[in-house]
Amino acid sequence: MEVALDKLGTFGEVTVDGKQSDADCKAIRKFQQRYGISPAAGRAGPTTADVAQRLAATDTSRCKTGSGTTFCVDLTHQTVFAMRGGKVVLKPTVTRTGMPGFATPTGAYSVQNKALKEWSNPYEVWLPYWQRFNGGIGFHETTTYIHTKSIGSHGCVNLLPSDARAFYELGKVGTRVYVFGHRPGT
């Protein structure tokens, strides 16, 4: 956990020594709060460790980008980030993609339309910060706890509220979307 947090940076001072200090606990709590991990108690449980390892393992160079903005979805690590001109403009964050039978399709797409709030007829739920990129599949704020591994989306790219807003503000109709990797279990 310390190694992953140290690699990610920005959460406070972490000493990589195998011991959990007060500074480590503060950094872990800040990390848990940022990524919506409950409870955000400053102790590194399995969910915290899993999220930190997935983020630290995300290789942004695997995303095929063009000259403009590209939203990159890493199915293998269940992370998403944005790049522009080969540089990361939104750091990797957690996502939840398609569950078995509803796999998020890999490939290159583009944002087809956007809505601050889109009603999903099949699932009877509002989808905040909606950005459609393939048929009925798009980016949106999650409507459930994103870290529940036993569930997935119906193909959409679920995001934490602050991340959904950041991607919505950055994206435009025509923004490139590149989905790569394979979600374990699908």
Secondary structure by P-SEA (a helix, b strand, c coil): caaaaaaacccccccccccccaaaaaaaaaaaaaaccccccccccaaaaaaaaaaaacccccccccccbbbbbbccccccccccccccccccccccccccccccccccccccccccccccccccccccbbbbccccbbbbccccccccccccccccccccaaaaaaaaaacccccbbbbbcccccc
